[in-house]
Amino acid sequence: MRVAIEKVFSSSSHSLCMWHIMKRVSEKVGVSLNGNSEFNNKFKSCVWGSETPDEFEATWKSIMIEFELEKNEWLSHMYDIQSMWIPSYFRDILLGGILRTTSRSESENSFY
């Protein structure tokens, strides 16, 4: 899909659905962290609260070290594609800040 969007809509930006990604975090971090409120709060704050890409990257690395997730393949992949789903990378894109989840996107689509 990403390749097709880049070809057909060359001036557009393709991003991933935050709702789907955040839903998968709990299954990808393992049972020990799944119910850990400290991890969940820090992770959500990192993803949603980082104002700049640099702030996101520093916070992400800190969380990976603190919770010993440096070797988690899924999280490593998500870090590699951070510009496709982390809100601080969308700050300069028109409407980038409002299209965060499938439901909001669908709501915007129905509006237009």
QUIPEQUI-V35054 format. One record per pair of residues at least 4 apart in sequence whose C-alpha atoms are under 6 Angstrom apart, sorted by the first residue. I is the first residue (numbers start at 0). J is the second residue. Records with the same first field share a line. If there is no record, write none. Layout:
I = J, J
This chain:
4 = 8
5 = 9
14 = 83, 84
15 = 83, 84
16 = 100
17 = 21, 99, 100
18 = 100
25 = 33
29 = 33
36 = 40
38 = 42
43 = 47
44 = 48
45 = 49, 55, 58
49 = 54, 55
50 = 87
51 = 87
52 = 87
55 = 59
62 = 66
63 = 67, 68, 69
77 = 81
81 = 85
82 = 88
89 = 95
98 = 103, 104
101 = 105
